[in-house]
């Protein structure tokens, strides 16, 4: 199945079978285990094998997601399950925290989409696909932020 967007909403785990996993670096984030920024940064850092100098903040996350040169595969598939539970502790004081994270992810995807490999850009180009599994809230967040997505 050829996907038309870098962000995909997936009805359930079984629907993931429509995506070709071959030759992709697979990352699976159970967002229910990341109720705080600290837990989120640790989960992302471990799963993407971010360098030890990763700064555990949004700027460092953005920078890390725009490098990924240590991952040999050119295609990366990030699957997020239970996104509606991500940063649940932070939602109390920051009600838009999930939208902010999603916008950061979208900015990273846009940067990679227009990235060109040449003599000045030493980082190999990556194609990143982000899949959200069974998240009722996700479609609303994407639409509110005018972010394109595909539903499978």
N, C-alpha and C positions, 0 to 999 in steps of 0.2 A: 504494500500500500504506500503510495507516494503522498507525503504529508505536505500541506500547503502553508503551514504555519510552524513557528518554533515552539509554540505553546499549544498543548493538546489537553483537552479534558477527556478523561476516560471514565466510562460509566462504572466499570468494575475491573477487578484484576484480570478476569477472563478476556476482556476487551484488549488488554495489552498484547495479546497474541497477534493482533493485526499489525503490530509494529515489528520491523525487522531488527533483532538484537545483534545480529551477526557483525563482528568486527567493531562493536561499540564498547566503550568504557561505560559500564553500568554503575550508577549510583542510586541507592534506594534510601530515601529519608522518611522515617516514621516520625512525622511532625508532632505526634502526641508525646514524644519524648524530648521535645524542645520547648518547654514552657517559658524559658527565660532566654535572654540574649546569650548568656554564657553557655547554656546547654546547646543552643543553636550553633554558635561558633565552634564548639567542640565537635558536634556531629558533622558539620560541613568540613572542618579541618581534617578529621580522621578519614571521612569517606573520599575526599578528593586528594588526600595525601598532601595537604598544603605544607609549605616549608615551615620549619621551626620558628622562623621569624614572623610568622603570621600574627598580626597585631590585635586580633580579637575585637575588631570594631567594624562599622559599616564601610569606612573608607578602605580599610585593609581587605575586607571581603570583596569589594568591587575590584580592587587591584589584583587580588588573587584569582578571581574568576576571569580576569582578562589576561592571565598568563597561562597557566596550566601546561607549560612546556615540558614538565616532568611526566605527563601522561602521554604514552607513545601513540595511542589511538587518535585519529583525527576527528572521530565522531564520539560525542559524549551524550549519553542518555541519563537524565536526572528524573527519577520518579519520586513524587511527593505524595505520601499517603497521610490522610487526616490533617490536611492543611488548615481546616477550620479550628484545629486545636493548637496550632503553632503560636508561640509567644503568649499563651493564655495568661500568664502572670503579668505580662507587660500591658495587656489590653485594659487593665484596670485604670492605669494612668495615661495610656497612649491608645485611644480607641482606633486610630488609623494605622497602627503599627504593621498589620498584615498587608495593607495596601502599600505602605512604604517599602516593605520588603519585596513585594511583587514588582513595584516600579523599578527597584534596583535590578532585579532579575531581568526585566524587560530591557533596561538600559544596557546591560551586559550583552544580551542577545543581539541588540541592534548594533553594538560596537563590533561584535564578531561577524555579523552579516556583511558589514562594509569593510572589514579588515582585508588588506591585501598583503600577500607575502612578497617581499622584495629584499634587496640587499640591506635596506635600512631597518626593516622589521625582521628581527631574528627569531621571533616566536612563531612556530608553525601554526597555520590557521586551524581553528577548531570549528566544527559544526556542533551546536548544542541543541538538543531537543529536551524540553521540559514537559513532563506529563503529570497532571494532577488527577489522582484517582478519587472518584466518588466524593466530591466536595460540593455540596449544594450551594454554599456561600461563594464559591470560586467564580461562578459565572457572573454573579452580581458584581463582584469586585472587578473583574475584567471589563465588564460593560461600563461601569462607573468611571473607569480610568481610560476608556477608549482603546483598550489593548486587543489586538486581533488574536483569535484563537480558532482552533478546529475542534470539533466534538466527534469522538469515535466511540 
